[in-house]
Amino acid sequence: MSESEDHAALRKLARDVAERDIAPFAAGWDETEEFAEASLEALRRADLFTVTVAEEFGGMGMGDVEAAIVLEEIARADVSSAILCQLVFNGPPRAIEHLGNETMRRNWLPKAAAGELFCIGITEPDAGSAATTMRAHLVPDGDGWRLEAYKNYVTGGHRAVACLVWCRFPGSEAGTGKGIGAVLVDLAADGVSVAGTHRKMGLRGCTEAELAFDGVRVAPEDVLVAGDPADNSGLKTLLAHINHERCGNAAMCLGAAQGALEYAIAYMQERTVGTKKLAELQGLQWKIADMAVELEGARLLLDRALQLAGPGGTPPPLESAMAKIACNLAAKKVCDEAIQLLGGYGYSREYPVERAYRDIRGLSIGAGTVEIQRNFVGTSLLAGKVPAGPWWKAPRR
């Protein structure tokens, strides 16, 4: 479908930044595992961090559709750089705007619009996809609390100004979702330390950190979502908000795969074997066709989830899960086939398609693994819930 004039202009801006200021340096960040500081500055100069922040806090006040446009275009050149936008578009700042108190919003959202990074602390060494086993907890301290936590795989945690930490509130029952909420922590506060970073297969320009919170003071105004020890309502609220992140993840997969597909097409049009160009070989033409069909199908599923969110809303969980599955798997197939089409060159780190494959491989784990999304979709359908659309009706009991 055609884009509006405003969306087309936003896409062009993001693509220009990606091609001019990011693509020429992406291989270097990947090679050295250095944080993409130059990319961060380029995104700031283009005001791209302002896209989803409300106008009253210095942003453009746009939504999930616009966020996906920018994420796709930046990821087309470098997924690590796109994640810098993801941390603002679909990370803590979005949650602060929707769920935070006025003090929190006025303190932190102007920083998000200015391009300061935020991170989210959910995973722990012994609590990954099973968030209900987390140990992070608050201890009462006067009119507030002290946070005791150790969070693992915190994207950009060593470079962010604040972290949204999921944790247990006093009285919560260990091993359950009851009492889980989230607090926002200034990473310059006493008791916060970077315990280490991870060396990764891909996404090497955006580091994963380990953060320790040792008795960090948490005031009442720092609470984003309070955990009620009597139920799991806080956890449900937090999990619902991750649908923004899932759609952003899917958009980055589309962008990386689109870049790999376009590179493979250009290569086939130039590469000659014997008297023929690769583009003239029917078997390879079919590969290109299959790659494009799978990619466009996934794009349509994502577009549906984004459109259903509406202005200022949240993408629905079932459609978001289906979009993430489709985009993760499509990107894996497309990037893998792009490597195959380039042959030995595709396997070489001198060409960008193998980096795209390594990068999107991590996106199939982040924001809820493909397997977890499949569990959710399957159990939802079997419980009688169906995706939006007149062609579905709930199964008979």
C-alpha positions as CSV (number, residue, x, y, z in Angstrom):
1,M,0.0,0.0,0.0
2,S,1.2,3.5,-0.6
3,E,2.4,5.7,2.2
4,S,1.2,9.1,3.2
5,E,3.3,12.1,2.2
6,D,4.4,12.5,5.9
7,H,5.4,8.9,6.2
8,A,7.3,8.9,2.9
9,A,9.2,12.0,4.1
10,L,10.0,10.3,7.4
11,R,11.2,7.2,5.6
12,K,13.4,9.3,3.3
13,L,15.0,11.1,6.2
14,A,15.7,7.9,8.1
15,R,17.1,6.2,4.9
16,D,19.3,9.2,4.1
17,V,20.8,9.2,7.6
18,A,21.3,5.4,7.4
19,E,23.0,5.4,4.1
20,R,25.1,8.5,4.7
21,D,26.1,8.4,8.4
22,I,25.6,4.8,9.4
23,A,26.2,2.2,6.6
24,P,29.9,3.3,5.9
25,F,30.8,2.6,9.6
26,A,28.7,-0.4,10.5
27,A,31.3,-3.0,9.6
28,G,33.8,-1.2,11.8
29,W,31.6,-1.2,14.9
30,D,30.9,-4.9,14.3
31,E,34.6,-5.7,13.9
32,T,35.8,-3.9,17.0
33,E,32.7,-4.4,19.1
34,E,32.8,-0.6,19.9
35,F,29.6,1.1,20.9
36,A,28.2,3.0,17.9
37,E,28.8,6.5,19.3
38,A,28.9,8.1,15.8
39,S,25.6,6.6,14.9
40,L,24.1,7.9,18.2
41,E,25.2,11.4,17.3
42,A,23.9,11.1,13.7
43,L,20.5,10.1,14.9
44,R,20.5,13.0,17.4
45,R,21.4,15.5,14.7
46,A,18.5,14.3,12.6
47,D,16.1,14.6,15.5
48,L,15.0,11.0,15.0
49,F,14.8,10.2,18.7
50,T,11.9,12.7,19.0
51,V,9.6,10.6,16.9
52,T,7.5,8.9,19.6
53,V,8.0,11.4,22.5
54,A,5.0,13.7,23.1
55,E,5.2,17.3,21.7
56,E,4.9,18.8,25.2
57,F,8.2,17.2,26.1
58,G,10.0,18.1,22.9
59,G,9.0,15.3,20.6
60,M,6.9,14.8,17.4
61,G,4.2,12.9,19.2
62,M,4.0,10.0,16.6
63,G,3.2,6.4,17.2
64,D,4.1,2.8,16.4
65,V,3.7,3.1,12.6
66,E,6.2,5.9,12.5
67,A,8.6,4.2,14.9
68,A,8.5,1.1,12.6
69,I,9.3,3.2,9.6
70,V,12.5,4.6,11.2
71,L,13.5,1.3,12.7
72,E,13.2,-0.5,9.4
73,E,15.2,2.0,7.5
74,I,18.0,2.3,10.1
75,A,18.2,-1.6,10.4
76,R,18.5,-1.8,6.6
77,A,22.0,-0.4,7.1
78,D,22.8,-1.6,10.7
79,V,20.6,-3.3,13.3
80,S,22.9,-2.2,16.2
81,S,22.2,1.5,15.3
82,A,18.4,0.8,15.0
83,I,18.4,-0.6,18.5
84,L,19.5,2.8,19.8
85,C,16.2,4.2,18.4
86,Q,14.3,1.1,19.7
87,L,15.5,1.9,23.3
88,V,13.7,5.2,23.1
89,F,10.8,4.5,20.8
90,N,9.6,1.2,22.4
91,G,11.5,1.0,25.6
92,P,11.2,2.9,29.0
93,P,10.3,6.3,27.5
94,R,7.2,4.9,25.9
95,A,6.3,3.2,29.2
96,I,7.0,6.4,31.1
97,E,4.7,8.4,28.8
98,H,1.8,5.9,29.1
99,L,2.2,4.7,32.7
100,G,4.4,7.1,34.6
101,N,3.5,9.9,37.0
102,E,3.8,13.6,36.0
103,T,7.1,14.0,37.9
104,M,8.7,11.1,36.1
105,R,7.4,12.3,32.7
106,R,8.7,15.8,33.1
107,N,12.1,14.7,34.4
108,W,12.9,12.0,31.8
109,L,11.0,12.5,28.6
110,P,12.8,15.6,27.5
111,K,16.0,13.6,27.9
112,A,14.6,10.9,25.6
113,A,13.7,13.5,23.0
114,A,17.3,14.8,23.2
115,G,18.6,11.3,22.4
116,E,19.7,10.1,25.8
117,L,19.5,6.3,26.0
118,F,17.3,4.3,28.4
119,C,17.5,0.6,29.1
120,I,15.3,-2.0,30.6
121,G,16.3,-4.6,33.3
122,I,14.3,-7.8,33.2
123,T,16.6,-10.7,32.6
124,E,18.7,-12.1,35.4
125,P,21.3,-14.9,35.4
126,D,18.6,-17.4,36.6
127,A,15.5,-15.7,35.2
128,G,15.3,-15.2,31.5
129,S,12.1,-15.9,29.6
130,A,10.5,-17.0,32.9
131,A,10.3,-13.5,34.4
132,T,8.3,-14.8,37.4
133,T,11.5,-16.4,38.9
134,M,13.3,-13.1,39.2
135,R,14.9,-12.2,42.5
136,A,15.2,-8.5,42.2
137,H,13.3,-6.9,45.1
138,L,12.6,-3.8,47.0
139,V,13.2,-3.5,50.7
140,P,11.2,-0.9,52.7
141,D,13.2,2.2,53.6
142,G,11.3,5.1,55.2
143,D,8.8,6.5,52.7
144,G,10.5,4.6,49.9
145,W,12.6,1.5,49.3
146,R,16.0,0.1,48.6
147,L,16.5,-1.9,45.4
148,E,18.6,-5.1,45.5
149,A,19.0,-6.5,42.0
150,Y,21.4,-8.0,39.5
151,K,20.2,-7.7,35.9
152,N,21.8,-9.4,32.9
153,Y,21.7,-8.7,29.2
154,V,20.7,-5.1,29.7
155,T,20.9,-3.6,26.2
156,G,22.9,-0.4,26.3
157,G,23.0,-0.5,30.0
158,H,26.6,0.7,30.3
159,R,25.7,3.8,28.2
160,A,22.1,4.7,29.3
161,V,21.1,7.4,31.8
162,A,18.3,5.4,33.4
163,C,17.0,1.8,33.7
164,L,13.5,0.5,34.1
165,V,14.0,-2.3,36.5
166,W,11.4,-5.0,36.9
167,C,11.4,-6.2,40.5
168,R,9.4,-7.6,43.4
169,F,7.6,-5.4,45.8
170,P,7.6,-6.2,49.5
171,G,5.3,-9.1,50.4
172,S,5.4,-10.7,46.9
173,E,5.5,-14.5,46.6
174,A,8.7,-15.9,45.1
175,G,8.4,-17.9,42.0
176,T,5.0,-16.3,41.0
177,G,4.0,-13.1,39.1
178,K,2.4,-11.7,42.2
179,G,3.9,-8.5,43.4
180,I,6.1,-7.8,40.4
181,G,6.2,-4.2,39.3
182,A,8.8,-1.8,37.9
183,V,10.8,1.2,39.1
184,L,12.9,3.7,37.2
185,V,16.5,4.1,38.4
186,D,18.9,6.9,37.6
187,L,22.1,5.1,36.6
188,A,24.2,7.8,38.2
189,A,22.7,7.0,41.6
190,D,24.7,5.5,44.5
191,G,24.8,1.7,44.5
192,V,24.5,1.3,40.7
193,S,27.5,-0.4,38.9
194,V,28.3,-2.0,35.6
195,A,29.4,-5.5,36.5
196,G,30.4,-6.6,33.0
197,T,29.5,-6.7,29.3
198,H,28.9,-9.6,26.9
199,R,30.8,-10.5,23.7
200,K,28.2,-11.5,21.2
201,M,27.7,-13.2,17.9
202,G,25.9,-10.2,16.4
203,L,24.6,-6.8,17.3
204,R,28.1,-6.0,18.3
205,G,27.7,-2.2,18.0
206,C,25.2,-2.2,20.9
207,T,26.6,-3.8,24.0
208,E,24.7,-5.9,26.5
209,A,25.6,-5.1,30.0
210,E,25.3,-6.6,33.5
211,L,24.0,-4.1,36.1
212,A,24.2,-4.4,39.8
213,F,21.9,-2.5,42.1
214,D,23.1,-2.6,45.7
215,G,20.7,-0.9,48.1
216,V,19.8,1.8,45.5
217,R,17.3,4.3,46.9
218,V,13.9,4.3,45.2
219,A,11.5,7.1,46.0
220,P,7.7,6.9,45.6
221,E,7.9,9.0,42.4
222,D,10.3,6.5,40.9
223,V,7.7,3.8,40.8
224,L,6.3,3.2,37.2
225,V,4.1,0.2,38.0
226,A,3.5,-0.9,41.6
227,G,3.5,-4.6,42.3
228,D,0.6,-5.8,44.4
229,P,1.5,-8.9,46.4
230,A,-2.1,-10.1,46.2
231,D,-2.1,-10.5,42.4
232,N,-0.1,-10.3,39.2
233,S,-1.8,-7.2,37.8
234,G,1.5,-5.3,37.7
235,L,3.3,-8.0,35.7
236,K,0.3,-8.1,33.2
237,T,0.6,-4.4,32.7
238,L,4.3,-4.6,32.0
239,L,4.0,-7.6,29.7
240,A,1.3,-5.8,27.7
241,H,3.5,-2.9,27.1
242,I,6.2,-5.1,25.6
243,N,4.0,-5.4,22.5
244,H,5.5,-2.1,21.4
245,E,9.0,-3.6,21.7
246,R,7.9,-6.8,19.8
247,C,6.6,-4.7,16.9
248,G,9.8,-2.7,16.9
249,N,11.8,-5.9,16.9
250,A,9.8,-7.1,13.9
251,A,10.4,-3.9,12.0
252,M,14.2,-4.2,12.5
253,C,14.1,-7.7,11.2
254,L,12.3,-6.5,8.1
255,G,14.8,-3.8,7.5
256,A,17.8,-6.0,7.9
257,A,16.3,-8.7,5.6
258,Q,15.3,-6.0,3.0
259,G,18.9,-4.8,2.9
260,A,20.2,-8.3,2.5
261,L,17.7,-9.1,-0.3
262,E,18.5,-5.9,-2.2
263,Y,22.3,-6.6,-1.8
264,A,21.8,-10.1,-3.2
265,I,19.7,-8.8,-6.1
266,A,22.4,-6.3,-7.0
267,Y,25.1,-9.0,-6.8
268,M,23.2,-11.4,-9.0
269,Q,22.7,-8.7,-11.6
270,E,26.5,-8.1,-11.8
271,R,28.0,-11.5,-11.2
272,T,28.7,-13.6,-14.3
273,V,29.2,-17.4,-14.3
274,G,30.4,-18.6,-17.7
275,T,28.3,-16.6,-20.3
276,K,25.4,-15.9,-18.0
277,K,24.7,-13.6,-15.1
278,L,23.4,-15.2,-11.9
279,A,20.2,-13.2,-12.4
280,E,19.5,-15.3,-15.6
281,L,19.5,-18.6,-13.8
282,Q,15.9,-19.8,-13.1
283,G,16.7,-21.7,-9.9
284,L,18.2,-18.5,-8.4
285,Q,15.3,-16.4,-9.6
286,W,13.0,-18.7,-7.7
287,K,15.1,-18.1,-4.5
288,I,14.7,-14.4,-5.0
289,A,10.9,-14.8,-5.5
290,D,10.5,-16.9,-2.3
291,M,12.6,-14.5,-0.3
292,A,10.5,-11.5,-1.4
293,V,7.1,-13.3,-0.9
294,E,8.0,-14.3,2.6
295,L,9.3,-10.9,3.5
296,E,6.2,-9.1,2.1
297,G,3.9,-11.5,3.9
298,A,5.6,-10.8,7.2
299,R,5.5,-7.0,6.5
300,L,1.7,-7.2,6.1
301,L,1.3,-9.0,9.4
302,L,3.3,-6.3,11.1
303,D,1.4,-3.5,9.4
304,R,-1.9,-5.0,10.7
305,A,-0.6,-5.1,14.3
306,L,0.6,-1.5,14.0
307,Q,-2.6,-0.2,12.5
308,L,-4.7,-1.9,15.2
309,A,-2.7,0.0,17.8
310,G,-4.2,3.3,16.6
311,P,-2.9,6.7,17.7
312,G,-1.5,6.5,21.1
313,G,-2.6,2.9,21.7
314,T,-0.7,-0.3,22.2
315,P,-0.5,-3.1,19.5
316,P,-2.7,-6.0,20.4
317,P,-0.9,-9.0,21.9
318,L,-2.1,-11.7,19.5
319,E,-1.4,-9.8,16.3
320,S,1.9,-8.6,17.8
321,A,3.0,-12.1,18.6
322,M,2.1,-13.3,15.1
323,A,4.0,-10.4,13.5
324,K,7.1,-11.1,15.5
325,I,7.1,-14.8,14.7
326,A,6.6,-14.1,11.0
327,C,9.2,-11.3,10.8
328,N,11.8,-13.2,12.8
329,L,11.5,-16.3,10.7
330,A,11.3,-14.4,7.4
331,A,14.5,-12.5,8.3
332,K,16.3,-15.7,9.1
333,K,15.4,-17.2,5.8
334,V,16.0,-14.2,3.7
335,C,19.4,-13.4,5.3
336,D,20.5,-17.1,5.1
337,E,19.5,-17.3,1.4
338,A,21.3,-14.0,0.7
339,I,24.5,-15.6,2.0
340,Q,23.9,-18.6,-0.2
341,L,23.4,-16.5,-3.3
342,L,26.7,-14.7,-2.7
343,G,28.5,-18.0,-2.2
344,G,31.8,-17.6,-0.5
345,Y,31.5,-13.9,-0.6
346,G,28.3,-14.1,1.4
347,Y,30.1,-16.1,4.1
348,S,32.9,-13.4,4.2
349,R,32.8,-10.6,6.7
350,E,33.9,-8.3,3.9
351,Y,30.2,-8.3,2.7
352,P,27.2,-7.1,4.8
353,V,24.8,-10.0,4.4
354,E,26.5,-12.2,7.0
355,R,26.5,-9.4,9.5
356,A,22.7,-8.9,8.9
357,Y,22.2,-12.7,9.5
358,R,24.1,-12.5,12.8
359,D,22.3,-9.4,13.9
360,I,18.7,-10.7,13.2
361,R,19.6,-14.0,14.9
362,G,19.6,-12.2,18.2
363,L,16.3,-10.5,17.5
364,S,14.7,-14.0,17.4
365,I,15.5,-14.2,21.1
366,G,15.0,-10.7,22.3
367,A,11.5,-9.3,23.3
368,G,10.2,-12.9,23.8
369,T,11.6,-15.8,21.8
370,V,9.9,-17.2,18.7
371,E,8.9,-20.3,20.8
372,I,7.3,-18.2,23.5
373,Q,5.3,-16.3,20.9
374,R,4.2,-19.6,19.4
375,N,3.1,-20.8,22.8
376,F,1.0,-17.6,23.2
377,V,-0.6,-17.7,19.8
378,G,-1.4,-21.4,20.1
379,T,-2.9,-21.2,23.6
380,S,-4.8,-18.1,22.6
381,L,-6.4,-19.7,19.6
382,L,-7.3,-22.8,21.5
383,A,-8.9,-20.7,24.2
384,G,-11.2,-19.1,21.6
385,K,-9.3,-15.8,21.0
386,V,-8.8,-15.0,17.3
387,P,-6.9,-12.3,15.4
388,A,-8.8,-9.3,14.0
389,G,-10.5,-9.9,10.7
390,P,-13.9,-11.1,9.5
391,W,-12.4,-14.4,8.2
392,W,-11.9,-15.7,11.7
393,K,-14.5,-17.0,14.1
394,A,-14.0,-18.5,17.5
395,P,-13.8,-22.3,17.5
396,R,-16.8,-24.2,18.9
397,R,-16.6,-25.4,22.4
